[in-house]
Amino acid sequence: MTTTEDMVVVEGLRQSFGGTDVLKGLSFRVRKGSVFALLGDNGAGKTTTIRILSTLLRPDGGKASIGGFDVVANPREVRELISLTGQFAAVDEVLTGRENLTMVAKLRHVPDPDQAADSLLRQFDMMHAADRPMASYSGGMRRRIDIAMSLVGNPRLIFLDEPTTGLDPKARLEVWNTVRSMKESGVTVFLTTQYLEEAEVLADRIAILDRGAIIADGTLEELKRLIPPAKKEYVERQPSLEDIFLAITGERTDCNDN
């Protein structure tokens, strides 16, 4: 049963392409104001799931709702609640950071585009580079502006599809701080990633998608209980999310080898 605490509700979601089942009855929930991570290998169905939830793809079966609105029956209402950031920064490198934000604010009919742009520049600690062309930005700075553009118009749910792909460690940490900032402001974050440490650090709840089906769903502590306790050898260590993922998907049977 859907509750007022749920931002995303997915029940029995199915999708196939060319006779191949890509999603096989997905069911999960995302609570408002939380960070939810969907993990899986390439081809597991992560991007297909996001395309359905963001109204870009009609599912073959099952149901999904955002903020109480069905993604098929009420796509307009869903789009007013969400924003989507893909795997690569969608910025105009000729324009400055401020100009990119102002342009998006105008496209979304925000009452005061200049004020909206400056507010986001301050929120993302980018005022120092606001009037520089995007071509001069580092990868992390470019991604921060890209995510800031997604927040124009105050969406309540933002999809981040592998947001740190191709970024160096410093830039990745910048994005992590951005995600934390969004959560603190009350935005619900739906994150897909192949970096297991990323989900371990950021997510309140984690679902593991394998061959189109969710094979585990829970908090990090709940997932840790799905595999045997740590062995006592020279030292005792708790399993990492990578250990859990590999054990559940059958890639590695012993997660505690030293």
C-alpha positions as CSV (number, residue, x, y, z in Angstrom):
1,M,0.0,0.0,0.0
2,T,1.3,3.4,-1.0
3,T,1.9,5.8,2.0
4,T,2.5,9.5,2.2
5,E,6.1,8.8,3.0
6,D,6.7,7.1,-0.4
7,M,8.1,9.2,-3.3
8,V,8.5,6.3,-5.7
9,V,6.4,3.1,-5.7
10,V,7.1,0.4,-8.3
11,E,5.0,-2.8,-8.5
12,G,5.7,-5.6,-10.9
13,L,7.4,-3.5,-13.5
14,R,8.1,-5.4,-16.8
15,Q,9.8,-4.4,-20.0
16,S,11.1,-6.4,-23.0
17,F,12.9,-5.5,-26.2
18,G,12.9,-7.8,-29.3
19,G,11.6,-10.6,-27.3
20,T,14.2,-10.3,-24.5
21,D,13.0,-9.6,-21.0
22,V,14.9,-6.6,-19.6
23,L,12.8,-6.0,-16.5
24,K,11.2,-9.0,-14.9
25,G,8.6,-7.7,-12.4
26,L,10.5,-5.1,-10.4
27,S,9.0,-3.9,-7.1
28,F,10.5,-1.4,-4.7
29,R,9.8,1.8,-2.9
30,V,11.8,5.0,-2.3
31,R,11.0,7.2,0.7
32,K,10.8,10.9,0.5
33,G,14.0,12.8,1.3
34,S,16.2,9.7,1.0
35,V,19.0,8.6,-1.3
36,F,18.1,5.3,-3.0
37,A,20.8,3.5,-5.0
38,L,20.1,1.0,-7.7
39,L,23.1,-1.2,-8.4
40,G,23.8,-3.5,-11.3
41,D,26.1,-4.5,-14.1
42,N,25.8,-3.1,-17.6
43,G,22.7,-4.4,-19.1
44,A,21.0,-5.2,-15.8
45,G,18.2,-2.8,-16.5
46,K,19.1,0.3,-14.5
47,T,18.7,2.9,-17.3
48,T,15.5,1.2,-18.6
49,T,14.1,1.6,-15.1
50,I,14.9,5.3,-15.0
51,R,13.5,5.8,-18.5
52,I,10.2,4.3,-17.4
53,L,10.0,6.3,-14.1
54,S,10.9,9.6,-15.9
55,T,8.0,8.9,-18.4
56,L,10.4,8.5,-21.4
57,L,9.4,4.8,-21.9
58,R,6.0,3.1,-21.5
59,P,6.3,-0.2,-19.6
60,D,5.0,-3.4,-20.9
61,G,3.4,-4.3,-17.6
62,G,3.2,-3.4,-13.9
63,K,2.7,0.0,-12.3
64,A,4.9,2.8,-11.1
65,S,4.1,6.1,-9.5
66,I,6.0,9.3,-8.5
67,G,4.6,11.4,-5.7
68,G,1.3,9.6,-6.0
69,F,1.0,10.1,-9.8
70,D,1.0,7.2,-12.2
71,V,3.9,7.5,-14.7
72,V,1.6,6.3,-17.5
73,A,-1.7,7.9,-16.7
74,N,-0.3,11.2,-15.3
75,P,3.0,11.9,-17.1
76,R,2.6,15.7,-17.0
77,E,2.2,15.7,-13.2
78,V,5.2,13.4,-12.9
79,R,7.4,15.6,-15.0
80,E,6.6,18.6,-12.8
81,L,8.1,16.7,-9.8
82,I,11.2,15.2,-11.3
83,S,14.5,16.0,-13.0
84,L,16.9,13.7,-14.8
85,T,20.7,13.9,-15.0
86,G,22.3,11.5,-17.4
87,Q,25.7,9.9,-17.4
88,F,27.4,12.8,-19.1
89,A,27.2,16.5,-18.3
90,A,24.7,18.2,-20.7
91,V,26.0,21.7,-20.6
92,D,26.8,24.3,-23.2
93,E,30.5,24.8,-23.0
94,V,30.5,28.1,-24.9
95,L,28.2,29.7,-22.2
96,T,29.3,30.5,-18.6
97,G,28.1,28.6,-15.6
98,R,25.6,31.4,-14.8
99,E,24.4,31.6,-18.4
100,N,23.7,27.8,-18.5
101,L,21.6,28.1,-15.3
102,T,19.8,31.2,-16.4
103,M,18.9,29.6,-19.8
104,V,17.4,26.5,-18.1
105,A,15.5,28.8,-15.7
106,K,14.0,30.7,-18.6
107,L,13.1,27.4,-20.4
108,R,11.3,26.2,-17.2
109,H,9.5,29.6,-16.9
110,V,11.0,30.4,-13.4
111,P,9.8,33.9,-12.4
112,D,13.2,35.4,-11.8
113,P,15.8,33.4,-13.8
114,D,18.8,35.5,-12.7
115,Q,18.0,35.1,-9.1
116,A,17.4,31.4,-9.5
117,A,20.8,31.0,-11.2
118,D,22.6,32.9,-8.4
119,S,20.9,31.0,-5.7
120,L,22.1,27.7,-7.2
121,L,25.6,29.0,-7.8
122,R,25.8,29.8,-4.1
123,Q,24.3,26.5,-3.1
124,F,26.9,24.6,-5.1
125,D,29.8,26.9,-4.1
126,M,30.4,28.0,-7.7
127,M,30.1,31.8,-7.5
128,H,33.9,32.1,-8.0
129,A,33.6,30.5,-11.5
130,A,30.1,31.7,-12.4
131,D,31.3,34.0,-15.3
132,R,33.9,31.7,-16.8
133,P,33.1,29.7,-19.9
134,M,32.1,26.1,-19.1
135,A,34.9,24.9,-21.4
136,S,37.4,26.0,-18.7
137,Y,35.7,24.0,-15.9
138,S,37.1,20.8,-14.5
139,G,35.1,17.6,-14.8
140,G,33.8,17.9,-11.2
141,M,32.8,21.6,-11.7
142,R,31.1,20.8,-14.9
143,R,29.1,18.0,-13.3
144,R,28.1,20.2,-10.4
145,I,26.7,22.8,-12.8
146,D,24.9,20.0,-14.6
147,I,23.3,18.8,-11.4
148,A,22.5,22.4,-10.4
149,M,20.7,22.8,-13.8
150,S,18.6,19.8,-12.8
151,L,17.5,21.5,-9.7
152,V,16.1,24.6,-11.4
153,G,12.4,24.7,-10.6
154,N,12.8,22.9,-7.3
155,P,12.0,19.2,-8.4
156,R,11.2,16.9,-5.5
157,L,12.9,13.9,-7.1
158,I,16.2,13.9,-9.1
159,F,17.4,10.9,-11.0
160,L,21.2,10.6,-11.2
161,D,22.2,8.0,-13.8
162,E,25.8,7.0,-13.0
163,P,26.7,10.6,-12.2
164,T,30.4,10.0,-11.5
165,T,31.2,8.0,-14.6
166,G,34.6,9.1,-16.0
167,L,35.4,11.5,-13.1
168,D,38.7,11.4,-11.2
169,P,38.6,10.8,-7.4
170,K,38.5,14.5,-6.5
171,A,35.7,15.2,-8.8
172,R,33.8,12.2,-7.6
173,L,34.0,13.5,-4.0
174,E,32.7,16.8,-5.2
175,V,29.6,15.1,-6.6
176,W,29.2,13.1,-3.4
177,N,29.1,16.3,-1.4
178,T,26.5,17.6,-3.9
179,V,24.3,14.6,-3.3
180,R,24.5,15.1,0.4
181,S,23.6,18.7,0.0
182,M,20.5,17.8,-2.0
183,K,19.3,15.3,0.6
184,E,19.8,17.9,3.3
185,S,17.5,20.3,1.4
186,G,14.8,17.6,1.3
187,V,15.2,16.4,-2.3
188,T,14.8,12.7,-2.9
189,V,17.7,11.2,-4.9
190,F,17.4,8.1,-7.1
191,L,21.0,7.0,-7.9
192,T,22.3,4.4,-10.3
193,T,26.0,3.5,-10.1
194,Q,28.5,0.8,-10.8
195,Y,30.8,2.2,-8.1
196,L,29.8,0.2,-5.0
197,E,31.6,2.4,-2.6
198,E,29.5,5.3,-3.9
199,A,26.3,3.6,-2.8
200,E,27.8,2.5,0.4
201,V,28.7,6.1,1.3
202,L,25.6,7.9,0.1
203,A,22.6,5.6,0.0
204,D,20.0,5.2,2.8
205,R,18.6,2.1,0.9
206,I,20.1,-0.1,-1.8
207,A,18.6,-2.4,-4.3
208,I,20.7,-4.9,-6.4
209,L,19.4,-5.5,-9.9
210,D,20.6,-8.6,-11.7
211,R,19.4,-9.7,-15.1
212,G,16.3,-7.6,-14.9
213,A,15.2,-8.7,-11.4
214,I,15.9,-7.2,-8.0
215,I,17.6,-9.9,-5.9
216,A,18.2,-7.8,-2.8
217,D,16.8,-4.6,-1.3
218,G,17.5,-3.0,2.0
219,T,19.8,-0.8,4.1
220,L,23.5,-1.5,4.1
221,E,23.2,-3.2,7.5
222,E,20.3,-5.4,6.3
223,L,22.2,-6.4,3.2
224,K,25.2,-7.3,5.4
225,R,23.1,-9.9,7.2
226,L,22.4,-11.7,3.9
227,I,25.9,-13.2,3.8
228,P,27.9,-15.1,6.4
229,P,29.5,-13.1,9.2
230,A,33.1,-12.0,8.9
231,K,35.8,-14.7,9.5
232,K,38.3,-14.3,12.3
233,E,41.7,-14.7,10.9
234,Y,44.4,-12.1,11.6
235,V,41.7,-9.4,11.9
236,E,38.0,-9.3,11.8
237,R,36.4,-7.0,9.2
238,Q,32.8,-6.4,8.2
239,P,31.9,-7.1,4.6
240,S,31.9,-4.1,2.2
241,L,29.0,-3.4,-0.1
242,E,31.3,-4.8,-2.9
243,D,31.5,-8.1,-1.0
244,I,27.7,-8.2,-0.6
245,F,27.1,-7.5,-4.3
246,L,29.5,-10.1,-5.5
247,A,28.3,-12.7,-3.1
248,I,24.6,-12.1,-4.0
249,T,25.2,-12.1,-7.7
250,G,27.3,-15.2,-7.5
251,E,30.5,-13.6,-8.8
252,R,32.5,-14.6,-5.8
253,T,31.7,-17.1,-3.1
254,D,34.1,-16.1,-0.4
255,C,34.0,-12.4,0.4
256,N,36.6,-12.5,3.2
257,D,39.8,-13.7,1.5
258,N,42.9,-11.8,2.7
